[in-house]
Amino acid sequence: MKKITVVFAGGGTGGHIYPGLAVADELREIAKENQIEINIVWLGNSSGMDRSLVEKSGSVDRFYGIPSGKLRRYFSLKNFADLFKIGAGVIVSFFRLLSLRPLVLFSKGGFVSVTPCLAAKILKIPVFTHECDFTPGLATKINSRFAKKILVSYQETQGYLPAALKSKVTVTGNPVRPVFYSADSKRGFQFLFSSESKPGSKPLLLVLGGSLGAHQINELVVENLDWLCERFTVVHQCGAKDEDFVCSKKRTGFYPYAFIYKEMPDVLAASDIVLSRAGANSIWESSVSGKPMVLIPLCGSGTRGDQVDNAEYFERQGAAKVLVAENADSEHLKAALEYFIDEEKRAEAAGASKAMSEGKKPARKIAEIIFEEIV
């Protein structure tokens, strides 16, 4: 049986890792269908969460950590130290790729992906890079210079890339883990309530803020908890940092969790409305599940505004209500959620949300593009 190696690069956050793992799963399945043995290796940050997330998934054969420095577009003394990390990252990536000799390198983004992409370009290994967000981040802009193919989630993203690179662009959508396509609301209810249905007739509001939580959203929920519990059954993933702040609140119809992992697809399937940040993973997983959303995107200093762009795109499609900056307050939150209490309006938004994910699975589409390069 023919054996091939493919390297994935990326990390720093789950938003750069989980979509890549979805592609790895589909690529392995395609290789199996074609009776090809595939070795999938991941290059990620030598510190942080990358190793644990990748190795826990079981999607990858081997993880190698590489030094990673952040490319800041503002003055910071850390920039000087990180220059050495970037240089070390190029050297380590070069010799790792030289040893592995993969047929292709697939970048899922994040600053850690830049040095492997550069090393792959030097070694003449084809580079494919994918951007989850509506507007490309700095890492993607750099990686695109080295890439044979640039894969994007939105048609409009092409307009943010240089004209000379547009011939390399393919619109694929955003990869979502396969478990979200087979999620079961009854299993979600069983996990939450130890029964196959939710208690009472109120809509189930699922509050998400990522694995670490979003303090702004957590504060809004706690501030309006009585109002929320009068109208919804509230399931709240608050994140580890705010566990004491949120999980100590006791209300009938309030179900707080620090973090939900393997049960999340089923819990999402069981929900009626999602209140969330607007990271690419959360909104596309909600779209696959056909859920209307109230989005409070991360904005202001320290962010390039990618979540605002993501959220506003979903709002234009009729799938979400968006609360940005000064509108992310109790008054506007209540108005947005009351809009979705109406079953007809909720169903209309749910249909718009689901429609955005119809067609071939993005992870499968990306895996097929990679496979065409390696056979």
CORURFEN-V950771 format. One record per pair of residues at least 24 apart in sequence whose ideal C-beta (glycine too) atoms are under 8 Angstrom apart, sorted by sequence separation. I is the first residue (numbers start at 1). J is the second residue. If there is no record, write none. Layout:
I:J / I:J
This chain:
104:128 / 106:130 / 133:157 / 136:160 / 144:168 / 213:237 / 218:242 / 222:246 / 225:249 / 229:253 / 265:289 / 67:92 / 89:114 / 90:115 / 93:118 / 94:119 / 98:123 / 114:139 / 117:142 / 121:146 / 135:160 / 136:161 / 213:238 / 214:239 / 221:246 / 226:251 / 229:254 / 295:320 / 297:322 / 299:324 / 300:325 / 66:92 / 89:115 / 93:119 / 97:123 / 113:139 / 117:143 / 120:146 / 131:157 / 213:239 / 215:241 / 225:251 / 228:254 / 293:319 / 294:320 / 295:321 / 296:322 / 299:325 / 4:31 / 17:44 / 66:93 / 89:116 / 93:120 / 205:232 / 207:234 / 212:239 / 213:240 / 215:242 / 218:245 / 222:249 / 237:264 / 283:310 / 287:314 / 292:319 / 293:320 / 294:321 / 295:322 / 296:323 / 297:324 / 86:114 / 90:118 / 94:122 / 97:125 / 109:137 / 111:139 / 114:142 / 118:146 / 203:231 / 204:232 / 205:233 / 207:235 / 209:237 / 211:239 / 212:240 / 213:241 / 218:246 / 279:307 / 283:311 / 292:320 / 293:321 / 294:322 / 295:323 / 296:324 / 86:115 / 90:119 / 94:123 / 110:139 / 114:143 / 117:146 / 202:231 / 203:232 / 204:233 / 205:234 / 206:235 / 207:236 / 208:237 / 209:238 / 210:239 / 211:240 / 212:241 / 213:242 / 225:254 / 278:307 / 294:323 / 320:349 / 66:96 / 109:139 / 113:143 / 117:147 / 202:232 / 203:233 / 205:235 / 207:237 / 209:239 / 277:307 / 278:308 / 280:310 / 318:348 / 319:349 / 28:59 / 109:140 / 202:233 / 204:235 / 206:237 / 207:238 / 279:310 / 283:314 / 318:349 / 4:36 / 6:38 / 8:40 / 17:49 / 21:53 / 64:96 / 235:267 / 278:310 / 287:319 / 296:328 / 2:35 / 3:36 / 4:37 / 5:38 / 6:39 / 7:40 / 8:41 / 9:42 / 11:44 / 12:45 / 17:50 / 21:54 / 200:233 / 278:311 / 319:352 / 320:353 / 1:35 / 2:36 / 3:37 / 4:38 / 5:39 / 6:40 / 7:41 / 8:42 / 9:43 / 10:44 / 11:45 / 25:59 / 109:143 / 199:233 / 318:352 / 319:353 / 1:36 / 2:37 / 3:38 / 4:39 / 5:40 / 6:41 / 7:42 / 8:43 / 9:44 / 14:49 / 18:53 / 24:59 / 198:233 / 317:352 / 1:37 / 3:39 / 5:41 / 7:43 / 12:48 / 13:49 / 17:53 / 21:57 / 24:60 / 107:143 / 235:271 / 278:314 / 317:353 / 11:48 / 17:54 / 283:320 / 296:333 / 319:356 / 11:49 / 12:50 / 21:59 / 317:355 / 11:50 / 14:53 / 21:60 / 294:333 / 314:353 / 317:356 / 71:111 / 107:147 / 70:111 / 232:273 / 11:53 / 69:111 / 130:172 / 132:174 / 294:336 / 314:356 / 11:54 / 68:111 / 71:114 / 192:235 / 294:337 / 68:112 / 278:322 / 130:175 / 66:112 / 294:340 / 68:115 / 67:115 / 211:259 / 292:340 / 66:115 / 43:93 / 66:116 / 202:253 / 8:60 / 43:96 / 200:253 / 199:253 / 221:275 / 292:346 / 12:68 / 293:349 / 11:68 / 292:349 / 217:275 / 275:333 / 292:350 / 41:100 / 217:276 / 291:350 / 217:277 / 290:350 / 292:352 / 293:353 / 41:102 / 206:267 / 290:351 / 292:353 / 50:112 / 206:268 / 275:337 / 291:353 / 192:255 / 214:277 / 290:353 / 273:337 / 290:354 / 45:110 / 73:138 / 206:271 / 289:354 / 204:270 / 205:271 / 208:274 / 287:353 / 288:354 / 45:112 / 71:138 / 204:271 / 205:272 / 206:273 / 207:274 / 208:275 / 209:276 / 210:277 / 273:340 / 286:353 / 287:354 / 290:357 / 44:112 / 71:139 / 204:272 / 205:273 / 206:274 / 207:275 / 208:276 / 209:277 / 272:340 / 43:112 / 203:272 / 204:273 / 205:274 / 206:275 / 207:276 / 208:277 / 210:279 / 287:356 / 288:357 / 43:113 / 203:273 / 205:275 / 287:357 / 71:142 / 191:263 / 198:270 / 210:282 / 43:116 / 273:346 / 284:357 / 208:282 / 272:346 / 188:263 / 191:266 / 192:267 / 187:263 / 191:267 / 220:296 / 188:266 / 192:270 / 187:266 / 188:267 / 217:296 / 188:268 / 216:296 / 185:266 / 188:269 / 189:270 / 183:265 / 184:266 / 187:269 / 188:270 / 214:296 / 23:106 / 182:265 / 183:266 / 188:271 / 9:93 / 185:269 / 186:270 / 214:298 / 23:108 / 180:265 / 183:268 / 184:269 / 185:270 / 206:291 / 20:106 / 179:265 / 183:269 / 20:108 / 177:265 / 180:268 / 19:108 / 7:97 / 17:108 / 16:108 / 7:100 / 16:109 / 16:110 / 5:100 / 7:102 / 5:101 / 6:102 / 9:105 / 5:102 / 6:103 / 7:104 / 8:105 / 9:106 / 10:107 / 11:108 / 13:110 / 16:113 / 5:103 / 6:104 / 7:105 / 8:106 / 9:107 / 10:108 / 12:110 / 4:103 / 6:105 / 7:106 / 8:107 / 9:108 / 10:109 / 11:110 / 12:111 / 6:106 / 8:108 / 10:110 / 12:112 / 11:112 / 10:112 / 11:113 / 9:112 / 10:113 / 9:113 / 176:281 / 180:285 / 232:337 / 174:280 / 183:289 / 224:330 / 231:337 / 9:116 / 23:130 / 174:281 / 181:288 / 223:330 / 227:334 / 231:338 / 9:117 / 176:284 / 177:285 / 180:288 / 220:328 / 7:116 / 176:285 / 180:289 / 220:329 / 224:333 / 228:337 / 20:130 / 174:284 / 220:330 / 224:334 / 231:341 / 19:130 / 173:284 / 176:288 / 216:328 / 7:120 / 19:132 / 220:333 / 16:132 / 15:132 / 7:125 / 153:280 / 153:284 / 205:337 / 203:340 / 203:341 / 203:346 / 133:280 / 132:280 / 26:175 / 132:281 / 23:175 / 25:177 / 26:178 / 132:284 / 22:175 / 25:178 / 22:176 / 19:174 / 20:175 / 22:177 / 19:175 / 21:177 / 22:178 / 19:176 / 156:313 / 18:177 / 154:313 / 138:304 / 137:304 / 135:304 / 137:306 / 135:305 / 135:306 / 134:306 / 133:306 / 133:307 / 135:309 / 134:309 / 133:309 / 134:310 / 133:310 / 134:313 / 181:361 / 176:357 / 178:361 / 173:357 / 176:361 / 178:363 / 173:359 / 175:361 / 176:362 / 177:363 / 175:362 / 176:363 / 174:362 / 175:363 / 173:362 / 172:362 / 175:366 / 173:365 / 172:365 / 172:366 / 14:210 / 14:211 / 172:369 / 170:369 / 153:362 / 151:366 / 151:369 / 149:369 / 148:373 / 130:366 / 128:366 / 128:369 / 128:370 / 128:373 / 126:373 / 106:366 / 19:280 / 19:281 / 18:281 / 15:279 / 106:370 / 15:280 / 15:281 / 104:370 / 14:281 / 104:373 / 103:373 / 104:374 / 103:374 / 30:364 / 26:361 / 26:363 / 30:367 / 34:371 / 25:363 / 26:364 / 29:367 / 30:368 / 36:375 / 23:363 / 26:366 / 27:367 / 31:371 / 22:363 / 26:367 / 30:371 / 34:375 / 23:366 / 27:370 / 19:363 / 23:367 / 27:371 / 23:370 / 6:370 / 6:374 / 4:374
